[in-house]
Amino acid sequence: MLAVPGLRAVWRNLWTGRWRYWLGGLAVGLIGTFDIVRMRPLGVTATLGSAARQWAQGQGWIPDRLDLLDGFAG
Protein backbone atom coordinates (compact mmCIF):
# COMPACT_ATOMS: atom_id res chain seq x y z
CA MET A 1 0.00 0.00 0.00
CA LEU A 2 1.35 3.45 -0.93
CA ALA A 3 1.42 6.17 1.69
CA VAL A 4 -0.15 9.51 0.77
CA PRO A 5 2.47 12.29 1.06
CA GLY A 6 1.75 15.21 3.33
CA LEU A 7 1.03 18.71 2.08
CA ARG A 8 4.50 19.92 3.10
CA ALA A 9 6.19 17.14 1.08
CA VAL A 10 4.03 17.84 -1.96
CA TRP A 11 4.79 21.58 -1.78
CA ARG A 12 8.54 20.95 -1.42
CA ASN A 13 8.56 18.51 -4.36
CA LEU A 14 6.60 20.99 -6.46
CA TRP A 15 9.39 23.58 -6.22
CA THR A 16 12.55 21.54 -5.64
CA GLY A 17 11.92 18.14 -7.20
CA ARG A 18 12.05 17.16 -10.84
CA TRP A 19 8.78 17.06 -12.72
CA ARG A 20 7.90 14.31 -15.11
CA TYR A 21 8.28 15.44 -18.73
CA TRP A 22 4.66 14.78 -19.62
CA LEU A 23 3.44 16.80 -16.63
CA GLY A 24 5.56 19.82 -17.59
CA GLY A 25 4.39 19.52 -21.20
CA LEU A 26 0.79 19.30 -20.08
CA ALA A 27 1.17 22.42 -17.91
CA VAL A 28 2.74 24.42 -20.76
CA GLY A 29 0.05 23.20 -23.17
CA LEU A 30 -2.76 24.19 -20.82
CA ILE A 31 -1.28 27.64 -20.26
CA GLY A 32 -0.90 28.14 -24.03
CA THR A 33 -4.45 26.93 -24.68
CA PHE A 34 -5.83 29.23 -22.00
CA ASP A 35 -3.94 32.15 -23.53
CA ILE A 36 -5.26 31.43 -27.03
CA VAL A 37 -8.83 31.04 -25.77
CA ARG A 38 -8.59 34.36 -23.94
CA MET A 39 -7.07 35.99 -27.06
CA ARG A 40 -5.25 38.49 -24.88
CA PRO A 41 -1.57 38.66 -23.99
CA LEU A 42 -0.43 37.60 -20.55
CA GLY A 43 1.51 39.90 -18.28
CA VAL A 44 1.53 43.06 -16.26
CA THR A 45 2.96 45.16 -19.10
CA ALA A 46 0.09 44.25 -21.43
CA THR A 47 -2.47 45.01 -18.74
CA LEU A 48 -0.94 48.41 -17.96
CA GLY A 49 -0.68 49.23 -21.67
CA SER A 50 -4.31 48.27 -22.25
CA ALA A 51 -5.51 50.34 -19.30
CA ALA A 52 -3.46 53.38 -20.40
CA ARG A 53 -4.76 53.08 -23.96
CA GLN A 54 -8.39 52.84 -22.83
CA TRP A 55 -7.95 55.87 -20.60
CA ALA A 56 -6.28 57.90 -23.38
CA GLN A 57 -9.01 56.93 -25.84
CA GLY A 58 -11.62 58.01 -23.30
CA GLN A 59 -9.89 61.40 -23.11
CA GLY A 60 -9.86 61.66 -26.90
CA TRP A 61 -6.06 61.83 -27.06
CA ILE A 62 -5.57 58.91 -29.47
CA PRO A 63 -7.76 57.50 -32.25
CA ASP A 64 -9.76 54.29 -31.87
CA ARG A 65 -7.40 52.46 -34.22
CA LEU A 66 -3.66 52.88 -34.63
CA ASP A 67 -2.87 51.74 -38.17
CA LEU A 68 -0.11 49.10 -38.45
CA LEU A 69 0.28 48.93 -34.66
CA ASP A 70 -3.04 47.23 -33.84
CA GLY A 71 -1.91 44.06 -35.60
CA PHE A 72 0.80 43.31 -33.05
CA ALA A 73 0.01 41.07 -30.09
CA GLY A 74 1.29 42.14 -26.70
C-alpha positions as a Markdown table, in Angstrom:
| # | Residue | x | y | z |
|---|---|---|---|---|
| 1 | Met | 0.0 | 0.0 | 0.0 |
| 2 | Leu | 1.4 | 3.4 | -0.9 |
| 3 | Ala | 1.4 | 6.2 | 1.7 |
| 4 | Val | -0.2 | 9.5 | 0.8 |
| 5 | Pro | 2.5 | 12.3 | 1.1 |
| 6 | Gly | 1.7 | 15.2 | 3.3 |
| 7 | Leu | 1.0 | 18.7 | 2.1 |
| 8 | Arg | 4.5 | 19.9 | 3.1 |
| 9 | Ala | 6.2 | 17.1 | 1.1 |
| 10 | Val | 4.0 | 17.8 | -2.0 |
| 11 | Trp | 4.8 | 21.6 | -1.8 |
| 12 | Arg | 8.5 | 20.9 | -1.4 |
| 13 | Asn | 8.6 | 18.5 | -4.4 |
| 14 | Leu | 6.6 | 21.0 | -6.5 |
| 15 | Trp | 9.4 | 23.6 | -6.2 |
| 16 | Thr | 12.5 | 21.5 | -5.6 |
| 17 | Gly | 11.9 | 18.1 | -7.2 |
| 18 | Arg | 12.0 | 17.2 | -10.8 |
| 19 | Trp | 8.8 | 17.1 | -12.7 |
| 20 | Arg | 7.9 | 14.3 | -15.1 |
| 21 | Tyr | 8.3 | 15.4 | -18.7 |
| 22 | Trp | 4.7 | 14.8 | -19.6 |
| 23 | Leu | 3.4 | 16.8 | -16.6 |
| 24 | Gly | 5.6 | 19.8 | -17.6 |
| 25 | Gly | 4.4 | 19.5 | -21.2 |
| 26 | Leu | 0.8 | 19.3 | -20.1 |
| 27 | Ala | 1.2 | 22.4 | -17.9 |
| 28 | Val | 2.7 | 24.4 | -20.8 |
| 29 | Gly | 0.0 | 23.2 | -23.2 |
| 30 | Leu | -2.8 | 24.2 | -20.8 |
| 31 | Ile | -1.3 | 27.6 | -20.3 |
| 32 | Gly | -0.9 | 28.1 | -24.0 |
| 33 | Thr | -4.5 | 26.9 | -24.7 |
| 34 | Phe | -5.8 | 29.2 | -22.0 |
| 35 | Asp | -3.9 | 32.1 | -23.5 |
| 36 | Ile | -5.3 | 31.4 | -27.0 |
| 37 | Val | -8.8 | 31.0 | -25.8 |
| 38 | Arg | -8.6 | 34.4 | -23.9 |
| 39 | Met | -7.1 | 36.0 | -27.1 |
| 40 | Arg | -5.3 | 38.5 | -24.9 |
| 41 | Pro | -1.6 | 38.7 | -24.0 |
| 42 | Leu | -0.4 | 37.6 | -20.5 |
| 43 | Gly | 1.5 | 39.9 | -18.3 |
| 44 | Val | 1.5 | 43.1 | -16.3 |
| 45 | Thr | 3.0 | 45.2 | -19.1 |
| 46 | Ala | 0.1 | 44.3 | -21.4 |
| 47 | Thr | -2.5 | 45.0 | -18.7 |
| 48 | Leu | -0.9 | 48.4 | -18.0 |
| 49 | Gly | -0.7 | 49.2 | -21.7 |
| 50 | Ser | -4.3 | 48.3 | -22.3 |
| 51 | Ala | -5.5 | 50.3 | -19.3 |
| 52 | Ala | -3.5 | 53.4 | -20.4 |
| 53 | Arg | -4.8 | 53.1 | -24.0 |
| 54 | Gln | -8.4 | 52.8 | -22.8 |
| 55 | Trp | -7.9 | 55.9 | -20.6 |
| 56 | Ala | -6.3 | 57.9 | -23.4 |
| 57 | Gln | -9.0 | 56.9 | -25.8 |
| 58 | Gly | -11.6 | 58.0 | -23.3 |
| 59 | Gln | -9.9 | 61.4 | -23.1 |
| 60 | Gly | -9.9 | 61.7 | -26.9 |
| 61 | Trp | -6.1 | 61.8 | -27.1 |
| 62 | Ile | -5.6 | 58.9 | -29.5 |
| 63 | Pro | -7.8 | 57.5 | -32.3 |
| 64 | Asp | -9.8 | 54.3 | -31.9 |
| 65 | Arg | -7.4 | 52.5 | -34.2 |
| 66 | Leu | -3.7 | 52.9 | -34.6 |
| 67 | Asp | -2.9 | 51.7 | -38.2 |
| 68 | Leu | -0.1 | 49.1 | -38.5 |
| 69 | Leu | 0.3 | 48.9 | -34.7 |
| 70 | Asp | -3.0 | 47.2 | -33.8 |
| 71 | Gly | -1.9 | 44.1 | -35.6 |
| 72 | Phe | 0.8 | 43.3 | -33.1 |
| 73 | Ala | 0.0 | 41.1 | -30.1 |
| 74 | Gly | 1.3 | 42.1 | -26.7 |
